[in-house]
Amino acid sequence: MKPIRVGIVGSKFAANFHCESFRQIGKLPIEIAGVYSPTTEHREAFAKKHGIPSCDSYENLIDRVDVIDVCCPGYKHEACAVQAAKAGKHVIVEKPFTGAFGPANPPADWRGNQAPKEPMLREALASSRRMIDAAAASGVKLMYAENWVFAPSVQKEVEILKATKGQIVWAMAEESHSGSHSPAYGVWSLSGGGSLMGKGCHPLTAVLYLKRVEGATRLGRPIRPAAVSCRVHELTRNPAYASAGFLRTDYRDVEDYCQVHVIFDDGFVADIFSSEVVMGGVHNWVEVYANNHRMRCNINPNDSCTLYNPREEQLKDVYIAEKLGTKQGWSFPSPDENWQTGYPQELEHFMQCVACDREPESGGPLGADTVSVLYASYLSAERKGAEVAVPLI
């Protein structure tokens, strides 16, 4: 079998863990055939670090691969995905799937948090549709890289749901920490939103996926979101906030806290939380309250390892867990953080779909539903939490 040739778009955080995860795939021959980033310095450094070719244009990268892996900022996702699909290449799209990022050349005083959200919802929905249509027209796979779908703890709940034919009555889920790594995060025109978009998409997609699995198992059809109510806040920009230096605060026009209440088309519900005001590392979890079982999926932290370290400097060269803040005292070291969060499983699944012509567990339809809920939630927040119907493709 010829190797599946993969090209990576982007050269920062997501591109790095994707590259590492591709190299953990042992069942299929994979060749990372190149990287493209518009910033020459970043592209060349990434290529040297990973021992792969550097491409001086996106077109050059497309020409030499079978699959394009889009790991650039969210505002570029649609353009990159559509161009690759039209060229007959399969496409992996990192989160966020797509979104609404405001005018193409926003004036200096444009602020996403103050812009009307109804046009954003329409544009986000249209963007999802353009990506799905481009892939369908070319007969290529469109794969949404939501790693929570493939996290081992979430997949265990999938197994339990299928075996018990459980009905999810209520679910809760959260992703929170002390602020994103990305310099683009905090600027709506680059990120498409704040905590809801950048963090809330993870637990939201996991719950949407589990309801799809439940529906397919019990009813022979996916259960999909019908309505949302949402509140967002800019807590660290509250004039009363007293910064102690531990939380990121340099957000220009996005929220740093959100809560979303989702009502599904079967009448049952979920609550999603995300924020930038949680210290002590990343907090990623899903809790399922079903009619015949209860499951808590602790993605991060979990207690597979529990460590007490009396002196910070002892572990200065040892990785413990993402955004932990301190290595002194009690902590929960992750023995394999990429595996625990589903990255290698996700990419191996996508490569199997390409090799065997299968539809991905996390594809265009799931990505589009996530985007629809996110921007319906922003519209609800603009209306001070009023319920908003979720328009679906």
C-alpha positions as CSV (number, residue, x, y, z in Angstrom):
1,M,0.0,0.0,0.0
2,K,1.3,3.4,-0.9
3,P,1.7,5.9,2.0
4,I,-1.0,8.4,2.5
5,R,0.6,11.7,1.9
6,V,-0.4,14.4,4.4
7,G,0.3,18.2,4.2
8,I,0.0,20.4,7.2
9,V,-1.2,24.0,7.0
10,G,0.1,26.0,10.0
11,S,3.3,25.8,12.1
12,K,2.3,26.5,15.7
13,F,0.6,24.7,18.6
14,A,-2.0,22.5,16.8
15,A,0.4,21.7,13.9
16,N,3.0,20.4,16.3
17,F,0.7,17.9,18.2
18,H,-0.8,16.8,14.9
19,C,2.6,16.1,13.4
20,E,3.6,14.1,16.6
21,S,0.3,12.2,16.5
22,F,0.6,11.2,12.9
23,R,3.9,9.6,13.7
24,Q,2.2,7.5,16.4
25,I,0.0,5.8,13.7
26,G,1.4,2.3,13.2
27,K,-1.3,0.4,11.3
28,L,-1.1,2.5,8.1
29,P,1.8,4.0,6.1
30,I,1.7,7.8,6.6
31,E,4.1,10.3,5.0
32,I,4.1,13.9,6.2
33,A,4.9,15.3,2.8
34,G,5.2,19.0,3.7
35,V,4.1,22.0,5.7
36,Y,3.0,25.5,4.6
37,S,2.7,28.6,6.6
38,P,2.7,32.2,5.2
39,T,5.4,33.2,7.8
40,T,8.6,31.9,6.3
41,E,10.5,31.9,9.6
42,H,7.9,29.8,11.4
43,R,7.5,27.5,8.4
44,E,11.2,26.8,8.1
45,A,11.6,26.3,11.8
46,F,8.7,23.8,11.9
47,A,10.0,21.9,8.9
48,K,13.5,21.6,10.4
49,K,12.1,20.5,13.8
50,H,10.0,17.7,12.3
51,G,12.3,16.8,9.4
52,I,9.7,17.5,6.6
53,P,9.7,19.6,3.4
54,S,8.8,23.3,3.6
55,C,6.5,24.5,0.8
56,D,6.6,28.1,-0.2
57,S,2.9,28.2,-1.3
58,Y,-0.3,26.5,-0.4
59,E,-0.7,25.4,-4.0
60,N,2.6,23.7,-3.9
61,L,1.6,21.8,-0.7
62,I,-1.7,20.8,-2.3
63,D,0.0,19.4,-5.4
64,R,2.1,17.0,-3.4
65,V,-0.4,15.4,-0.9
66,D,-3.5,13.3,-0.6
67,V,-4.8,14.9,2.6
68,I,-4.6,18.5,3.8
69,D,-4.6,19.0,7.6
70,V,-5.8,22.5,8.4
71,C,-4.1,23.7,11.6
72,C,-4.1,27.5,11.0
73,P,-6.2,30.1,12.8
74,G,-10.0,29.7,12.5
75,Y,-10.6,32.6,10.2
76,K,-8.7,30.7,7.4
77,H,-10.3,27.3,7.8
78,E,-13.0,27.7,5.2
79,A,-10.8,29.1,2.5
80,C,-8.1,26.4,3.0
81,A,-10.7,23.6,3.2
82,V,-12.6,24.7,0.1
83,Q,-9.5,25.2,-2.0
84,A,-8.1,21.7,-1.0
85,A,-11.5,20.0,-1.6
86,K,-11.8,21.6,-5.0
87,A,-8.4,20.2,-5.8
88,G,-9.6,16.7,-5.0
89,K,-7.8,16.4,-1.6
90,H,-9.3,15.1,1.6
91,V,-9.4,17.7,4.3
92,I,-8.9,17.5,8.1
93,V,-10.1,20.8,9.8
94,E,-8.9,21.6,13.3
95,K,-11.3,23.3,15.7
96,P,-13.1,25.6,15.4
97,F,-14.7,24.0,12.3
98,T,-15.5,27.5,10.9
99,G,-17.2,30.6,12.2
100,A,-18.0,34.2,11.6
101,F,-15.1,36.6,11.9
102,G,-16.5,39.9,10.9
103,P,-15.6,42.0,7.8
104,A,-12.7,40.9,5.6
105,N,-10.7,44.0,6.5
106,P,-12.2,45.2,9.7
107,P,-11.7,48.8,10.7
108,A,-9.6,49.5,13.7
109,D,-12.6,50.2,15.9
110,W,-14.5,47.0,14.9
111,R,-15.3,44.8,17.9
112,G,-16.8,41.4,17.6
113,N,-18.4,41.5,21.1
114,Q,-20.4,44.6,20.0
115,A,-21.3,43.4,16.5
116,P,-24.8,42.1,15.8
117,K,-25.0,38.3,16.2
118,E,-27.9,37.4,13.9
119,P,-25.8,38.2,10.7
120,M,-22.9,36.2,12.3
121,L,-25.2,33.2,12.8
122,R,-26.2,33.3,9.1
123,E,-22.6,33.7,8.0
124,A,-21.3,30.8,10.2
125,L,-24.1,28.6,8.9
126,A,-23.3,29.6,5.3
127,S,-19.6,28.9,5.8
128,S,-20.3,25.4,7.1
129,R,-22.5,24.8,4.1
130,R,-19.8,26.0,1.6
131,M,-17.3,23.6,3.1
132,I,-19.6,20.6,3.1
133,D,-20.7,21.3,-0.4
134,A,-17.2,21.7,-1.7
135,A,-16.2,18.3,-0.3
136,A,-19.4,16.6,-1.6
137,A,-18.9,18.0,-5.1
138,S,-15.4,16.6,-5.2
139,G,-16.2,13.3,-3.5
140,V,-13.6,13.8,-0.8
141,K,-13.7,13.4,3.0
142,L,-14.3,16.4,5.2
143,M,-13.1,15.5,8.7
144,Y,-13.6,17.7,11.8
145,A,-10.7,17.3,14.2
146,E,-12.6,17.3,17.5
147,N,-10.3,15.2,19.7
148,W,-12.9,14.9,22.5
149,V,-14.9,12.6,20.3
150,F,-11.9,10.2,20.3
151,A,-10.8,10.6,23.9
152,P,-10.7,7.1,25.5
153,S,-13.0,8.1,28.3
154,V,-15.6,9.5,25.8
155,Q,-15.3,6.4,23.6
156,K,-15.9,4.2,26.7
157,E,-19.2,6.1,27.2
158,V,-20.0,5.4,23.6
159,E,-19.5,1.6,24.2
160,I,-21.7,1.8,27.3
161,L,-24.4,3.8,25.5
162,K,-24.5,1.2,22.7
163,A,-24.5,-1.8,25.0
164,T,-27.2,-0.5,27.4
165,K,-29.2,1.5,24.8
166,G,-29.1,4.3,27.3
167,Q,-31.1,7.5,27.0
168,I,-29.2,10.6,28.0
169,V,-31.6,12.7,30.1
170,W,-29.0,15.4,31.0
171,A,-25.3,15.9,30.3
172,M,-22.8,18.5,31.7
173,A,-19.4,19.2,30.3
174,E,-16.6,21.8,30.7
175,E,-13.3,23.0,29.3
176,S,-11.7,25.7,31.3
177,H,-8.2,27.0,32.2
178,S,-6.3,30.2,32.8
179,G,-6.1,31.5,29.2
180,S,-5.1,30.3,25.8
181,H,-1.5,30.0,24.4
182,S,-2.5,31.6,21.1
183,P,-1.7,35.3,20.5
184,A,-4.6,35.3,18.0
185,Y,-7.0,34.3,20.8
186,G,-8.7,37.3,22.2
187,V,-9.3,39.0,18.8
188,W,-12.7,38.2,17.4
189,S,-11.6,38.7,13.7
190,L,-9.0,36.0,14.1
191,S,-10.7,33.6,16.5
192,G,-14.4,34.0,15.9
193,G,-15.2,34.5,19.6
194,G,-13.8,33.8,23.0
195,S,-14.4,31.1,25.6
196,L,-17.5,29.8,24.0
197,M,-15.9,29.4,20.6
198,G,-12.4,28.4,21.5
199,K,-13.0,26.2,24.5
200,G,-16.8,25.5,24.6
201,C,-16.6,23.9,21.2
202,H,-14.8,20.9,22.7
203,P,-17.3,19.8,25.4
204,L,-20.2,20.9,23.2
205,T,-19.1,18.7,20.3
206,A,-18.6,15.8,22.6
207,V,-22.2,16.0,23.9
208,L,-23.6,16.6,20.4
209,Y,-21.7,13.4,19.4
210,L,-23.0,11.4,22.3
211,K,-26.6,12.4,21.5
212,R,-26.0,11.4,17.9
213,V,-24.7,8.0,19.0
214,E,-27.7,7.6,21.4
215,G,-30.1,8.5,18.6
216,A,-28.5,6.1,16.1
217,T,-28.6,3.3,18.6
218,R,-32.1,3.7,20.0
219,L,-34.0,5.5,17.2
220,G,-32.1,4.8,14.0
221,R,-31.5,8.5,13.5
222,P,-29.3,11.2,15.2
223,I,-30.7,13.3,18.0
224,R,-29.8,16.9,17.2
225,P,-29.8,20.2,19.0
226,A,-33.1,22.3,18.7
227,A,-32.6,25.4,20.9
228,V,-30.2,27.1,23.2
229,S,-30.0,29.7,25.9
230,C,-26.7,31.3,26.8
231,R,-24.9,33.9,28.9
232,V,-21.3,35.1,28.3
233,H,-19.3,37.5,30.5
234,E,-16.0,39.4,30.3
235,L,-14.9,38.7,33.9
236,T,-11.3,39.8,33.8
237,R,-12.3,43.1,32.1
238,N,-14.8,43.9,34.9
239,P,-13.6,47.2,36.4
240,A,-13.8,45.5,39.8
241,Y,-11.5,42.7,38.9
242,A,-8.2,42.7,40.9
243,S,-5.6,40.9,38.8
244,A,-3.0,38.9,40.8
245,G,-1.1,38.0,37.6
246,F,-2.2,34.4,37.3
247,L,-4.9,34.7,34.7
248,R,-4.6,36.0,31.1
249,T,-6.4,39.3,30.8
250,D,-5.3,40.8,27.4
251,Y,-8.6,40.0,25.5
252,R,-9.6,42.7,23.1
253,D,-13.2,41.9,22.2
254,V,-14.1,38.4,23.3
255,E,-15.7,36.8,26.4
256,D,-13.7,34.8,29.0
257,Y,-16.7,32.9,30.5
258,C,-19.8,31.2,29.1
259,Q,-22.6,28.8,30.0
260,V,-24.9,27.3,27.4
261,H,-28.1,25.3,28.0
262,V,-28.9,23.1,25.0
263,I,-32.3,21.5,24.4
264,F,-32.3,18.6,22.0
265,D,-35.0,17.6,19.6
266,D,-36.0,14.7,22.0
267,G,-36.7,17.3,24.7
268,F,-33.7,16.4,26.9
269,V,-30.9,18.8,27.8
270,A,-27.2,19.5,28.3
271,D,-25.3,22.3,30.1
272,I,-21.9,23.4,28.8
273,F,-19.4,25.6,30.6
274,S,-16.1,27.2,29.5
275,S,-13.9,29.9,31.0
276,E,-10.4,31.4,31.3
277,V,-10.6,31.9,35.0
278,V,-9.7,28.4,36.3
279,M,-6.2,27.8,37.7
280,G,-4.4,24.5,38.3
281,G,-4.3,23.2,34.7
282,V,-6.8,22.3,32.1
283,H,-10.2,21.0,33.3
284,N,-11.8,18.8,30.7
285,W,-14.7,16.6,31.6
286,V,-18.1,15.3,30.5
287,E,-20.7,13.9,32.8
288,V,-23.6,11.8,31.4
289,Y,-26.8,11.3,33.4
290,A,-28.7,8.5,31.5
291,N,-31.9,6.6,32.3
292,N,-29.8,3.5,33.1
293,H,-26.3,4.7,34.0
294,R,-24.2,7.6,35.0
295,M,-20.7,8.2,33.6
296,R,-18.1,10.9,34.3
297,C,-15.4,11.2,31.7
298,N,-12.3,12.9,33.2
299,I,-10.1,13.8,30.3
300,N,-7.9,16.2,32.2
301,P,-7.0,16.0,35.0
302,N,-7.4,12.4,36.0
303,D,-5.8,10.4,38.8
304,S,-4.0,7.8,36.8
305,C,-0.9,9.4,38.4
306,T,-0.8,11.4,41.6
307,L,2.4,13.2,42.5
308,Y,3.6,15.2,45.5
309,N,6.6,17.4,44.7
310,P,8.1,19.4,47.6
311,R,10.4,21.7,45.5
312,E,9.5,23.3,42.2
313,E,13.1,23.1,40.8
314,Q,13.2,19.3,41.1
315,L,10.9,19.0,38.1
316,K,12.1,21.9,35.9
317,D,12.7,19.6,33.0
318,V,9.8,17.3,33.5
319,Y,6.4,17.8,31.7
320,I,3.5,17.3,34.1
321,A,0.3,18.6,32.4
322,E,-0.8,21.5,30.2
323,K,-1.1,24.9,31.8
324,L,-0.5,23.5,35.3
325,G,1.0,26.8,36.7
326,T,3.2,25.2,39.3
327,K,4.9,21.8,39.8
328,Q,5.1,22.2,43.5
329,G,2.7,20.4,45.8
330,W,0.1,17.8,44.7
331,S,-0.5,17.3,40.9
332,F,-1.8,14.8,38.4
333,P,0.9,14.1,35.9
334,S,-0.4,12.9,32.5
335,P,1.5,9.8,31.4
336,D,0.5,10.4,27.8
337,E,-1.5,13.6,27.4
338,N,-2.0,13.3,23.6
339,W,-3.4,9.8,24.0
340,Q,-5.7,10.8,26.9
341,T,-7.1,13.7,24.9
342,G,-7.6,11.6,21.8
343,Y,-5.2,13.2,19.3
344,P,-3.5,10.1,17.8
345,Q,-6.8,8.1,17.9
346,E,-8.5,10.9,16.0
347,L,-5.9,11.1,13.2
348,E,-5.6,7.3,12.9
349,H,-9.4,7.1,12.5
350,F,-9.3,9.8,9.8
351,M,-6.5,7.9,7.9
352,Q,-8.5,4.7,8.1
353,C,-11.5,6.6,6.6
354,V,-9.3,7.8,3.7
355,A,-7.8,4.3,3.2
356,C,-11.0,2.4,3.4
357,D,-13.5,5.0,2.1
358,R,-15.5,5.2,5.3
359,E,-17.4,8.2,6.7
360,P,-15.7,9.7,9.8
361,E,-17.3,9.7,13.2
362,S,-16.5,13.4,13.4
363,G,-17.2,15.0,10.0
364,G,-18.8,17.9,8.3
365,P,-22.3,17.3,9.8
366,L,-21.1,17.2,13.4
367,G,-18.8,20.3,12.8
368,A,-21.7,22.2,11.2
369,D,-24.0,21.4,14.1
370,T,-21.4,22.6,16.6
371,V,-21.0,25.9,14.7
372,S,-24.8,26.4,14.5
373,V,-25.1,25.9,18.3
374,L,-22.1,28.2,19.0
375,Y,-23.5,31.1,17.0
376,A,-27.1,30.6,18.1
377,S,-25.6,30.8,21.6
378,Y,-24.0,34.1,20.9
379,L,-27.3,35.4,19.6
380,S,-29.0,34.2,22.8
381,A,-26.3,35.9,24.9
382,E,-26.9,39.1,23.0
383,R,-30.6,38.8,24.0
384,K,-29.6,38.3,27.7
385,G,-30.2,34.5,27.7
386,A,-33.4,34.3,25.7
387,E,-34.0,31.0,24.1
388,V,-33.0,30.8,20.4
389,A,-33.8,28.1,17.9
390,V,-30.7,26.3,16.4
391,P,-30.8,26.5,12.6
392,L,-29.4,23.2,11.1
393,I,-28.0,22.2,7.8
